[in-house]
């Protein structure tokens, strides 16, 4: 278990935040969730996260803008974008510094694989 790995989940959907929290905490990760990009930026100004899972479509600040700003504040945080059509945002996400883009609903095996790749 990787209890020292801190993960930030940025998603406006309560069910997605709850799923990530339940699954990743059960695996021993320290998980923090926020509702939108602005909250994410406020959070990373005071706390370091190893990995951020960021929804592309959110109110207040969309995922791509959140990713751009997050990379300026905390460039060492590995960012993973989430979208229902990940192939459409994959190129732009990678240009902005994301390590991956996963589909929603997500496959927990893919999430585990991405996390393991990041922490190794």
C-alpha positions in Angstrom: 0.0 0.0 0.0 1.2 3.5 -0.9 -0.2 5.6 2.0 2.3 8.3 1.4 0.9 9.0 -2.1 -1.5 12.0 -2.1 -4.1 12.1 -4.8 -6.4 15.1 -5.7 -9.6 14.4 -7.5 -11.2 17.4 -9.3 -14.7 16.7 -10.5 -18.1 18.5 -10.2 -20.0 15.2 -10.0 -20.4 13.9 -6.5 -20.7 10.3 -7.6 -17.3 10.5 -9.3 -15.6 12.0 -6.3 -17.2 9.4 -4.1 -16.1 6.5 -6.3 -12.5 7.7 -6.5 -12.4 8.3 -2.8 -13.8 4.9 -1.9 -11.7 2.9 -4.3 -8.4 4.7 -3.8 -8.7 5.0 0.0 -9.4 1.3 0.1 -6.0 0.8 -1.7 -4.3 3.0 0.9 -4.0 6.3 -0.9 -4.6 9.6 0.7 -7.4 11.2 -1.4 -8.7 14.7 -1.3 -11.6 15.9 -3.5 -12.7 19.3 -4.8 -15.7 20.4 -6.9 -14.0 22.5 -9.5 -10.8 23.9 -10.9 -10.8 27.0 -8.7 -11.0 24.9 -5.6 -8.2 22.7 -7.0 -5.9 25.7 -7.5 -6.6 27.0 -4.0 -5.8 23.5 -2.6 -2.5 23.0 -4.4 -1.3 26.4 -3.2 -1.3 25.0 0.3 -0.7 21.3 -0.1 1.3 19.1 -2.4 -0.3 16.2 -4.4 1.6 13.5 -6.2 -1.3 12.9 -8.7 -4.3 15.0 -9.8 -7.3 13.4 -11.6 -9.0 16.3 -13.4 -12.4 16.2 -15.1 -12.4 18.1 -18.4 -16.0 19.4 -18.3 -16.6 21.4 -15.1 -18.3 24.7 -14.2 -16.2 27.7 -12.9 -13.0 26.5 -14.6 -12.8 23.7 -17.2 -10.2 20.9 -16.9 -7.8 22.2 -19.5 -7.5 25.6 -17.9 -7.2 23.9 -14.5 -4.4 21.7 -15.8 -2.5 24.7 -17.3 -2.7 26.6 -14.0 -1.9 23.6 -11.9 1.2 23.0 -13.9 2.4 26.5 -13.2 1.8 26.2 -9.5 2.9 22.7 -8.9 4.8 21.3 -12.0 5.8 18.0 -10.2 2.2 16.9 -9.7 1.3 14.3 -12.3 -2.0 15.2 -13.9 -4.5 12.7 -15.4 -7.5 14.1 -17.4 -10.9 12.5 -17.3 -13.5 12.7 -20.0 -16.4 10.7 -21.5 -14.6 11.0 -24.9 -10.9 10.9 -23.9 -9.7 10.6 -27.5 -11.0 14.1 -28.3 -9.0 15.8 -25.5 -6.0 13.5 -25.4 -3.8 15.6 -27.7 -4.6 18.9 -26.0 -4.2 17.4 -22.6 -0.8 16.0 -23.4 0.3 19.3 -24.9 -0.6 20.9 -21.6 1.4 18.4 -19.6 -1.1 15.6 -18.7 0.4 12.2 -18.4 -2.8 10.4 -19.5 -6.5 10.9 -20.2 -9.0 8.2 -19.1 -12.6 7.6 -20.0 -15.6 8.2 -17.8 -16.9 6.0 -16.4 -13.5 4.9 -15.6 -12.0 1.4 -15.5 -10.3 0.9 -12.1 -7.7 -1.3 -13.6 -6.7 1.5 -15.9 -6.6 3.9 -13.0 -4.4 1.5 -11.0 -2.1 1.1 -14.0 -1.7 4.8 -14.4 -1.0 5.3 -10.7 1.5 2.5 -10.6 3.3 3.9 -13.7 3.5 7.4 -12.0 4.8 6.2 -8.7 7.5 3.9 -10.1 
